[in-house]
Amino acid sequence: MRIVLQRVKSASVSIDETVVGKIGVGFVLLVGIADSDTEAELDYLVRKITKLRVFEDLVGKMNLAIEDVGGQILSISQFTLYADTKKGNRPSFTKAGAPDFADKMYQLFNKKLRDTGLTVETGEFGANMQVQLINDGPATIIFDTENK
């Protein structure tokens, strides 16, 4: 599983000019799933993301987790995180999870995030989405369960 996490002041996702998910302070997660991913990867990433201390405390040090600041999550499925660009100029996406499997895992991942008590908004799996955000920092963290 691959996730690009961005700390944001606010973010939204739209489909056909209709906002389908919107958050204030928190994280935007771009989520890519491979066929080899299991529930263990989901649990690992939920734990890492919810405990990640990248929000500033009273002295300006990154020391607070998302729950400490009342943050929210906007989770966006992103199969292009598995793009293979080694040959030619057109990326191959054969390393991305099969759509049915990836959708199931993406939905379970979001449920597990919600089960921690966080507000989690989403886009729509497989849809053409437009994501708007105000990056805070910027602070961007990349997770790849192949390198945990």
Buried (B, 14 or more C-beta within 10 A) or exposed (E): BBBBBBBBEBBBBBBEEEEBBBBBBBBBBBBBBBEEBEEEBBEBBBEBBBEBEBBBEEEEEEEBBBEEBEBBBBBBBBBEBBBEEEEEEEEEEEBBBEEEEBBBBBBEBBEBBBEBEBBBBBBBBEEEBEBEBEEBEEBEBEBBBEEE
